[in-house]
């Protein structure tokens, strides 16, 4: 007879992105073997993450407050905005320690096959920010795949109408790869060698 509780845990873990059933089963076994305090700590951190994390009302980054720590940092270069698809991309770019400007999270990318058009993304908010703030450069850091490139081209056309300098991170990031899987040195070089778009 199957263990319903174990199977449910495996099922829930396998719903996470990048986690197949084998990995989910390994994780469930690890949790089962861990001491109760570790498991409680993990469960509490998940609940706290869900209940106390919001998205910044300015840029869309993950935050514990209404406005994130990057948007409130007076030492950031406010003339540059780096546009990313998801908040997790900010986390990856910040790990390089290179970029000191601001960010804007689109909340996805243009993907007609998935029913996601420009109106489903935070593009209007970006255009308003670029117009209202003293922005001199928009850096497009969308993923180097078909949807990411489509989104970058679309944004570039809109932003150039506002006479903004639009650059794109260099192609050190392999095509078809997501930023979250790219190492810090490659991202650092991609940011350093960005080019006009």
HELIX and SHEET records of a PDB file:
HELIX    1   1 UNK A    4  UNK A   13  1                                  10    
HELIX    2   2 UNK A   21  UNK A   33  1                                  13    
HELIX    3   3 UNK A   36  UNK A   52  1                                  17    
HELIX    4   4 UNK A   87  UNK A   94  1                                   8    
HELIX    5   5 UNK A  112  UNK A  114  5                                   3    
HELIX    6   6 UNK A  118  UNK A  120  5                                   3    
HELIX    7   7 UNK A  123  UNK A  132  1                                  10    
HELIX    8   8 UNK A  146  UNK A  160  1                                  15    
HELIX    9   9 UNK A  179  UNK A  181  5                                   3    
HELIX   10  10 UNK A  184  UNK A  192  1                                   9    
SHEET    1   A 2 UNK A  54  UNK A  55  0                                        
SHEET    2   A 2 UNK A  62  UNK A  63 -1                                        
SHEET    1   B 5 UNK A 101  UNK A 105  0                                        
SHEET    2   B 5 UNK A  77  UNK A  84  1                                        
SHEET    3   B 5 UNK A 137  UNK A 140  1                                        
SHEET    4   B 5 UNK A 165  UNK A 168  1                                        
SHEET    5   B 5 UNK A 195  UNK A 196 -1                                        
END                                                                             
